[in-house]
Amino acid sequence: MAEEVTNPVINNPVQPVKNDKASKLILSLLFDGIGMLSYLVPVFGEAIDIFWAPISGLLLVLMFKGTAGKLAGIFGFIEEMIPFVDVVPTFTITWFYTYVIKGGKGQE
């Protein structure tokens, strides 16, 4: 009888760990930067926020799970819609709350 050959890579139950925390921090800084780009164009910048507000709200809900993500999405949308308030780094604050204050619980 021939021995069954098993592939140790396929049968290995240990999967590589994704560094979700670091990638979300980088994305948070990037998205906050995009939100602040409206200050580069003084007159049209606030009009651009009309398009960015729903996108940022949706991204916050998708990036951060649970109640924190939903509340951040609502806050992010409102914050981007109010003129001259979009300097608040909502993505980064949400990341800090999620991973530093809460320790990443609920993000699995």
N, C-alpha and C positions, 0 to 999 in steps of 0.2 A: 504494500500500500504506500502510496505517496503521502508524504507529510503535507499538511496544509500550511501554506506560507501566509503569514499575516503581516500586514503592513503596520509597523508601530506608530506611524504618523496618523493613520486613519483611526486606529483603535485607542489612541491616547485620550483619556477622558479629560485631561487638563488642557484647557483652551487658553490662548494668550489673552492677557488682560488688556482691554482697550483703555487708554488714558482719556476717558471721557471728560474728566474734570479739567484737564489742561486744554483740551480742544474746545470745551465750552467757554473757558476763560478767553482764549484767543478770539473766538467768534463773538463773545460779548464785547470785547474791546473794539473789534472791527465794526460791529453793528452800532455801537455808541458813536464811533467816529463817523459813520455814514449819517447818523441822525444829526450830528453837529455840523455837517457840511453845508447845511442851509445858511449858516452864518457867513459863508464865503460870498453869497449873492444877496446883498441886503434887501432888495425889493422883492425879488422872486423867490427868495429862500423860504419864506413862510408859506408860499403857495405850494412849494415842493413838499412841505410837511403834510399836506392833505393826502398825498399819495403814499408817503412813507408811514404815516400813522397806522393804517390798517395792516400794513406789511409787518411793522415792528411788533404790533400787538399779537399777530398770528405767530411770528417767530418766537416770541417769549413763551407763548402757550406750548408750542412744539418743542422748544429746547428744555423747558423746566416742567417736570411732571407735577401733578397734584394741585392742591390749592394755591401754593406759592406761584406756580406758573400761570394759573388762571387770573389771580389777582394782579400779578405783574403785567400780564397782557392787557388787562383793562386799564391799569394805571399808565402803562406805556402808550396806549392809544390816546388816552385823554391828555397826557403830558405832551405828546407830539402835536395835538390839535390846538392847544393853547399857545398863542404867540409868545415868543421870548422865554418860554419855560423849558424848551427842549435841550437845554444845556445839562439837565440832570442825566447822569449815566445809568439809566434804568437797567440795562442788561448787566452791567458790572455790579450794581447794587444787588440785583437778584442773584447773581452768581455768588457773591460774598455771603448773602443770607443763606443760600442753599448749601454751600460747601464749607463755609467757615463757621457760621453760627449753628446751623442744623447738622453739620457733619455729613452731608450728602444723603441723609435718610430719605427714603421715598423716591430716589432717583435711579434705583436699580433697574 
